[in-house]
């Protein structure tokens, strides 16, 4: 019995030491989109708060590509030591498994879910050159000009792409999809008129809308955005099925020690529950949504069920 107890203690000791020592160096959070986009805004806010809670610098590293999948894949295949995390988007864990012909990681087997970070509404916006002041006028214009409207997205298979495809299917219009490596470059071209329409997170479009560089036609959420109170929802505009609330979560490699996962979870939840981050996120319509890993798993299952149906309905495969 004594030998068995000693053996158990010996096995447990390294993990106790690891949990106690962690983190002993800077932690990196991969934001799988270019700097300047909504994921970057939320990721940097989270990183700043977690730095204070963990007592080590938390550095954001931007790795874009394939609708965010490349960045998450980098983390999924990294050493499971808690020093490389990912701010995943809805597209990387709820859409990509159904829209990609070759998925580089298995969400259930390769990733440890830490917490949902933030939920954020999206807005359908057009370039000022488009002669439409509302969704009905935009649809009429699109029908009168088939194939002449380009809509940009953060990448093929991203939520910003599927939201546009969903609008095409529901409204029966012919628009051309243009994929970018992240929201930031797509929005740059939207403001420049290279693409005429886009459905993106409110934060990345808000400044352009307020400055008159873009026209907001509808919020693709169940309720209006607090930062755009005069913009109707797609349901109010007659398209209740066109909904695309976006969200971001925090994940680590699946084999990350449980004690380290708990430390990360505690730091993330404390950050997201703080008045400072709530105020910061609210300025761009973000709603901090911390919860347990079990809460995250249930939420993710519901999101996968929703988006897999849409992917199959529009026949998309990348």
N, C-alpha and C positions, 0 to 999 in steps of 0.2 A: 504493500500500500504506500509505504514511504517512497519507494522508488518511482511509483506511478505519479505521485504528487510532485516529486522533483522533476520528472520528465515533463509534466504539464507546465510547471513553472518555467522550465528551460525554454519550452516552445513559446510561451507567452511573453517572456522577457524582451526579446527583440522588438515585438510589437509595442510593448509599453514604452520602451526607449524611443522608438520611432515617433509615437504619438506625443511624447514629452518634448522631443527635440524639434518636431515639426512646427513651423517651417524654420529652417536654419539658413535659408538663402532666399533670394527673390522668387516670387511665383509669377508665372506668365499666364495671361488669359488670351487665347486666340480669338479674335473677332474675325469671322470668316468672310468679311467684306472689306472693301477699301475704306480708308479713313474719310470721315466727313458724312458718312451715311448714318441712318438711324441706329443700326446695331453698334456703331462706333460711339455714338452719343451715350447710349445706355451702358455699354461696356466700360467706358472710361469712368462714368459715375460710380459703377459698381466696384471697379478696381481701386479707385481712390478710397472708398469707404472700407473695403476689405484690407487695404494696406494698414490702416489704423488698427483694425481689429486683430490682425495677424502679427503685427509688429515687424513686418518685412515689406519691402516694396512689392507691389503687384503691378506688373507691366503689361500693357496691351500690345499685342502683336497682330497686325492685320495680314491675313492670308486669304485672298479672294479666289474665286473660281468655281464653276459648276454650281451656281446658286448657293454657295456656302459650303458645299460638300467637301471640297479640298481641305479647307481649314479644320473641319471637324474630323476628317479622316486622319489628319496629322496627329491630332490629340488621341484619337482612338487607338492608334498604333504606337504611341509614345510610352515611355517608361511609366508604370503605374505608381508614381511616388508622390503625387499631389503637387508637382511643380509645373505642370502644364495642363491647363484647363481650357474649355471652349465655351464661348457664349453661342449656343446654337440658336438658329432661327426655326420657325415652324417648318420651313421648307426642307431643312436638313434632316429632320427626324420624323416629320409627319407626312411629307409629300414625296421626297426623293425615293423612299423605299418602294413606291408604287410607280413613279414616273421615270426612273432611270433603268435602262436596259441592264447595266452592270453596276450594282451598288457596292462600293468598296468596303463598307463596314456593315455589321449587323447591329442595329440600334439596341436590341435586347441583350445581346451577348457581349458587345464591345464597349458599351458606355454605361457609366454609373450616373444616374440622375440625382443631382444635388438639390436643385429647387427651380421652380419657375421664377424668372426674374421680373418680367414686366409684360403687361398687355398693352397694345397700342392700336388705335383705329387707323384705317387707311382712308385716303381721299382720292377720288377720281378728278383729275385736273387736265386741262387742255392748254395749248399755247394760245395766246391772245389772237393769233391770226385765224383760228377756227371760229367761224360765225355761229356760235352757239352760246346761249346764256344759261341753259339748263340741260338736263339729260335728254328730254324729249327732242329738243332742237338738235342736240348732238347726234342722236340716233337717226333723225331725219336726214341730216347732212351726210352721215356715213352711208346711209342707204342710197343717197343720190350720187355718191362718189365711191363706189365699191373698189376696194384695193388701193385707194389713194391715201388712206390714213394709216400712218405707222404708229404703233404704240410700243414704248420702251418698257423693259423690265430689268430687275436686278440679276437676271440669269434664267436660262431655260429650266423650267420646273420649279422656279421659285414661286412664292405665294403671289408676288406681283405679276408674274406671268399668267398663272392660272386664273387670277381674278379677271384679267383682260380676256382670256379665252372664255371664261364663264359669261362675261358680258356679251361677247360675240355670239355665243350660243343662245343666250336668253333673248337677245334683241334681234337676232337673225341678220347680223351685219358682217361684211367682209373687211377685216382690217389686217394689216401685216405686222407680225411680231418681230421686234428687234431686241435681241438679248445683249445685255452688257455684263461686265464683271463687277456687279454691285450696283446699289441704288445711286450712289453719288455721280458716277459718269453718265448714267442714264438720265438723271435729272438735269445735268449740265446740257445734254443734247435736247432735252425737252424745253428748257428755257431758251436755248438757241434756235429752236424751231426745226431741228433735224428730225425729230419725231414730234408728232402732234398731240399725243395723249399718253397718259400713264396713270397707274393706280399704285400709289406709294404710301408709306407710313406718313402720318401727319407731320412729325418733326422735321423731316427732310424737305417738305414742300412749304411749310408754314411761312417762312420768311419771304419766299418768292410770291406766295399768294397775297400776303399783306402788302408787298411792294408793287403788286399789279403785274408782275412778270408772268404769272400764270393765273388761269381762271379755275376756281374750284366749283365743280358741278354737283358733286354728291359725296357723302361720307359712306363708305361701304361697311357700316356697322349697324347694330340694332338700335342705337341711339346716337344723337348728334354729339359731335366732339365739343368739349368745353371751350377749346381755343378757336373753334369755328362755329359758333352758335347759330349763325344765319344760313349755314349750308345744310340742306336737307339730306336725309339718308336715302340710300337707293330704294328702300321700301317705300318711302314717301314719294319717290320719283316713279314708282310703278314697277320696280324690279326687286321684289323682296328676296328672291333667291340669290341675288348677287351680293353676297356678304363675304368679307375677307379680313376679319380682325387678325392682326398679326401679333406675335408674341415671341419672347426670347427666354431661354432657360440656361442654366449652368450645368455642364456635364464634365466628367473626368473619365479616364480610362477605367474600364470595368473592374480590373484587379486592384485598384487603389485600396490600401488597407482601410477597413471600416473606421478605425479610430481617426484616420486622416480625413475621411469623408465627413465624419461628424464635426471635425474642427472647421472644415471648409463650409459646411452647412450652417454652423453657428455664426461664423463670420459674415456669410452672405445674408442670412436672415436678419441679423442685427443691423447690417448696413441698410437693407431694404425697408426695415421698420423705422428707421430714423426719420425725424422731421426734415432733415436737410435733403435727403435723397427723395423723399416724397414731394417736397417743394420743387426740387430740380426737375424731376420727371414730369410733374404736373404742368410745368411751363410749356412742355411740348406734347401734352395730352397722354403721356405715359402713366400707367397705373401700376405701381409696384405690387407684385403678387407672390410674396414668399409663402412657402408651405413646406410640408415634409416631402421626402422622396416618394412616399406612398401617394401623397396628393398629386405629385408630378406624374407618376405612373398612370394614375386614373385619368388625369387630364389628357395625357398624351394618347392614351387608348381612344378616347373620344375624338380627338383631333385626327388621328389616323383613320378612324371610321368615316369621318366627314370628308376628308380630302381624297381618300382612295376612291370614294364614290364619284367625286367630281372628275378625277383623273380618268377613270373608266368611262364616264359619261361623255367626255369630250374626245375620247380616244387618243389621249396624248401619251407619247413615249419618247424619251430622249436617249 
